[in-house]
Amino acid sequence: MTGQSTNTRAGFTLIELMLVVLLMGMIMANAYPQYQVVSHANLRESSRKVAGTIRYLYARAILDKKEWRLAIDFENNKYWGERLEDKVDLELEDEGEEKDENSPFNAEWAKLEDINESEYSLDGSAREVEEELKEWTKVSTAVLKEARLPKGVQFKDMRALGKDQVTEQIGYIYFSPYGGVERAVIHLAHENHKWVYTLVTKPLSGRVAVFDEDKDIELVPILGQMEIGRASGRERV
């Protein structure tokens, strides 16, 4: 009896270990396709939400008669809206005072008001005066809030007409109070870049073309029509 007890061996046999590995493999094989489906769905939904935010900022800029911009944080995969506010108004709001109509700032504001609306551009017109009198403020409302992309989805890059490509830190897309958005391309991707969505802004309408593939868009200026870019030298979007 004593010998039999001594020979009893604890632990798993090789066959038992192989069965465990086989079961784990079967579970992973069934779970991975589901993960892929969820990841692709998250990427598609994120692209639609970013496009919706762009359309919203386009409308808000016109309604508010103020310049807006979409901020994209590549390091944290977040995005939000900012509005160009009057520094004087912000200071008075903080102090609880009313705006002085005889303020010396009014002479500077006249310089901005004299700018012909048709000549207003998003590439820096009156920017020097605006930087002295205004500042960008992040806006958070029930409709517009800072948003973060879901796990597994990331901003790959963005590029606006006449500007360098942005792949890190924070990039901006600007909206005119007279109706217009910068011609820009945004790429959203799955974390391993297996899937990529391409968003292309339409400057005159504020709409966004969404493609479920990685498109290399060559942005071109508007030539009398709502043409904003070419893909691979052929497709216009």
C-alpha positions as CSV (number, residue, x, y, z in Angstrom):
1,M,0.0,0.0,0.0
2,T,2.8,2.3,0.9
3,G,4.6,1.7,-2.5
4,Q,1.4,2.3,-4.4
5,S,0.9,5.6,-2.7
6,T,4.5,6.6,-3.4
7,N,4.2,5.9,-7.1
8,T,1.0,8.1,-7.5
9,R,2.1,11.1,-9.7
10,A,0.5,14.5,-9.4
11,G,0.1,17.0,-12.4
12,F,-1.0,16.8,-16.0
13,T,-0.1,14.2,-18.5
14,L,1.1,15.2,-22.0
15,I,-2.2,14.2,-23.5
16,E,-4.1,16.4,-21.0
17,L,-1.9,19.4,-21.8
18,M,-2.4,18.9,-25.6
19,L,-6.2,18.8,-25.0
20,V,-6.0,22.1,-23.1
21,V,-4.0,23.7,-25.9
22,L,-6.4,22.4,-28.5
23,L,-9.4,23.8,-26.6
24,M,-7.8,27.2,-26.2
25,G,-7.0,27.2,-29.9
26,M,-10.6,26.5,-30.8
27,I,-11.9,29.2,-28.5
28,M,-9.4,31.8,-30.0
29,A,-10.4,30.7,-33.5
30,N,-14.0,31.4,-32.8
31,A,-13.4,34.6,-30.9
32,Y,-11.1,36.3,-33.4
33,P,-13.6,36.7,-36.2
34,Q,-16.0,38.3,-33.8
35,Y,-13.3,40.7,-32.6
36,Q,-12.6,41.6,-36.3
37,V,-16.2,42.3,-36.9
38,V,-16.5,44.6,-33.9
39,S,-13.3,46.4,-34.8
40,H,-14.4,47.1,-38.3
41,A,-17.8,48.3,-37.1
42,N,-16.1,50.6,-34.6
43,L,-14.0,52.1,-37.4
44,R,-17.0,52.6,-39.7
45,E,-19.0,54.2,-36.9
46,S,-16.1,56.5,-35.8
47,S,-15.7,57.7,-39.4
48,R,-19.4,58.6,-39.5
49,K,-19.2,60.5,-36.2
50,V,-16.2,62.5,-37.3
51,A,-18.0,63.3,-40.6
52,G,-21.0,64.4,-38.6
53,T,-18.9,66.6,-36.4
54,I,-17.5,68.3,-39.5
55,R,-21.0,69.0,-40.9
56,Y,-22.1,70.3,-37.5
57,L,-19.1,72.7,-37.2
58,Y,-19.8,74.0,-40.7
59,A,-23.3,74.9,-39.8
60,R,-22.3,76.4,-36.4
61,A,-19.7,78.7,-38.0
62,I,-22.4,80.2,-40.2
63,L,-25.0,80.5,-37.4
64,D,-22.6,82.0,-34.9
65,K,-20.9,84.2,-37.5
66,K,-17.6,83.1,-36.0
67,E,-14.7,81.0,-37.1
68,W,-14.6,77.4,-35.8
69,R,-12.0,74.7,-36.1
70,L,-11.9,70.9,-35.6
71,A,-9.0,69.8,-33.4
72,I,-7.7,66.3,-33.8
73,D,-5.3,64.9,-31.1
74,F,-3.3,62.2,-32.8
75,E,-1.5,61.1,-29.6
76,N,-4.7,60.5,-27.6
77,N,-7.1,59.8,-30.5
78,K,-9.5,62.5,-29.4
79,Y,-11.2,65.3,-31.3
80,W,-13.3,68.4,-30.3
81,G,-14.5,71.8,-31.6
82,E,-13.0,75.2,-30.9
83,R,-14.5,78.6,-31.6
84,L,-12.6,81.9,-32.1
85,E,-13.8,84.2,-29.4
86,D,-13.3,87.9,-28.8
87,K,-10.7,88.4,-26.0
88,V,-12.5,91.5,-24.8
89,D,-15.9,89.7,-24.5
90,L,-14.2,86.8,-22.6
91,E,-12.5,89.1,-20.2
92,L,-15.8,91.0,-19.5
93,E,-17.7,87.8,-19.1
94,D,-15.2,86.7,-16.5
95,E,-15.5,90.0,-14.7
96,G,-19.3,90.3,-15.1
97,E,-19.1,93.7,-16.9
98,E,-20.8,95.0,-20.0
99,K,-18.9,95.7,-23.2
100,D,-17.8,99.3,-23.6
101,E,-18.9,100.6,-27.0
102,N,-16.2,103.3,-26.9
103,S,-13.5,100.8,-26.3
104,P,-10.3,101.4,-28.3
105,F,-10.6,97.8,-29.5
106,N,-13.4,99.0,-31.8
107,A,-11.0,100.6,-34.2
108,E,-9.3,97.3,-34.6
109,W,-12.6,95.5,-35.0
110,A,-13.4,97.9,-37.9
111,K,-10.4,96.5,-39.7
112,L,-11.9,93.1,-39.7
113,E,-15.4,94.3,-40.5
114,D,-14.1,96.1,-43.6
115,I,-12.8,92.8,-45.1
116,N,-14.9,91.8,-48.0
117,E,-16.8,88.6,-47.2
118,S,-16.0,87.1,-50.6
119,E,-12.3,87.7,-50.0
120,Y,-12.3,86.1,-46.6
121,S,-10.1,83.0,-46.7
122,L,-9.2,80.2,-44.3
123,D,-5.5,80.4,-45.1
124,G,-4.8,83.4,-42.8
125,S,-6.6,86.5,-44.0
126,A,-6.7,89.1,-41.2
127,R,-5.0,86.5,-39.1
128,E,-2.5,88.9,-37.5
129,V,-5.3,91.2,-36.3
130,E,-7.4,88.3,-35.1
131,E,-4.6,86.8,-33.1
132,E,-4.3,90.1,-31.2
133,L,-8.0,90.4,-30.5
134,K,-9.3,86.8,-30.3
135,E,-8.4,83.4,-28.9
136,W,-9.5,79.9,-29.5
137,T,-11.8,78.3,-26.9
138,K,-12.8,74.7,-26.6
139,V,-16.6,74.4,-26.8
140,S,-18.6,71.7,-25.0
141,T,-22.3,71.4,-25.3
142,A,-25.0,68.7,-25.2
143,V,-24.4,68.2,-28.9
144,L,-20.7,69.0,-29.3
145,K,-18.4,67.3,-26.8
146,E,-14.8,66.1,-26.8
147,A,-14.8,62.6,-28.1
148,R,-12.3,59.7,-28.0
149,L,-12.1,57.0,-30.7
150,P,-12.9,53.5,-29.4
151,K,-10.2,51.0,-28.6
152,G,-8.6,49.7,-31.7
153,V,-9.4,52.8,-33.8
154,Q,-6.9,55.6,-34.4
155,F,-6.3,58.7,-36.5
156,K,-3.7,57.8,-39.1
157,D,-3.1,61.2,-40.6
158,M,-4.7,64.3,-41.9
159,R,-3.8,66.9,-44.5
160,A,-5.3,70.3,-45.5
161,L,-4.8,72.0,-48.9
162,G,-1.5,73.9,-48.9
163,K,-0.4,72.4,-45.5
164,D,1.9,69.6,-44.4
165,Q,0.5,66.3,-43.4
166,V,-0.1,65.8,-39.7
167,T,0.5,62.5,-38.0
168,E,1.2,63.5,-34.4
169,Q,0.3,66.1,-31.8
170,I,-2.7,68.2,-32.8
171,G,-4.0,69.1,-36.3
172,Y,-6.7,71.5,-37.2
173,I,-9.4,72.0,-39.9
174,Y,-10.9,75.5,-40.1
175,F,-14.5,76.6,-40.8
176,S,-15.4,80.1,-42.2
177,P,-18.3,82.1,-40.7
178,Y,-19.2,82.9,-44.3
179,G,-19.7,79.2,-45.2
180,G,-16.8,77.1,-46.0
181,V,-14.5,74.4,-44.7
182,E,-10.8,73.8,-45.5
183,R,-10.2,71.2,-48.2
184,A,-8.8,68.3,-46.2
185,V,-8.3,64.6,-46.0
186,I,-8.5,62.5,-42.8
187,H,-7.5,58.9,-42.5
188,L,-8.9,56.7,-39.7
189,A,-7.4,53.2,-39.3
190,H,-7.7,50.0,-37.4
191,E,-4.8,49.7,-34.9
192,N,-2.9,47.3,-37.3
193,H,-3.9,49.4,-40.4
194,K,-5.7,46.4,-41.8
195,W,-8.7,48.6,-42.5
196,V,-8.5,52.3,-43.3
197,Y,-11.3,54.8,-43.9
198,T,-10.8,58.1,-45.9
199,L,-12.8,61.3,-45.2
200,V,-12.7,64.2,-47.6
201,T,-14.2,67.5,-46.9
202,K,-16.3,69.4,-49.5
203,P,-15.5,73.1,-48.8
204,L,-18.6,74.8,-50.3
205,S,-21.2,72.5,-48.9
206,G,-19.6,71.3,-45.6
207,R,-20.4,67.7,-46.6
208,V,-17.9,64.9,-46.2
209,A,-17.2,62.0,-48.6
210,V,-16.4,58.8,-46.8
211,F,-14.6,55.9,-48.4
212,D,-14.1,52.5,-46.8
213,E,-10.5,52.2,-48.1
214,D,-7.2,54.0,-47.9
215,K,-7.3,56.6,-50.7
216,D,-4.4,58.8,-51.7
217,I,-6.2,62.1,-52.3
218,E,-4.5,64.9,-54.2
219,L,-6.2,68.1,-53.1
220,V,-6.7,70.8,-55.7
221,P,-8.2,74.3,-55.5
222,I,-11.8,75.0,-56.5
223,L,-12.1,75.8,-60.2
224,G,-15.5,77.3,-60.4
225,Q,-17.2,74.1,-59.3
226,M,-17.3,72.0,-56.2
227,E,-14.4,70.0,-57.3
228,I,-12.0,69.5,-54.3
229,G,-9.6,66.7,-55.1
230,R,-8.5,63.9,-57.2
231,A,-7.8,60.3,-56.2
232,S,-4.9,58.7,-58.0
233,G,-5.2,61.3,-60.7
234,R,-8.6,60.1,-61.8
235,E,-11.4,60.3,-59.2
236,R,-12.8,63.6,-58.2
237,V,-14.5,63.8,-54.8
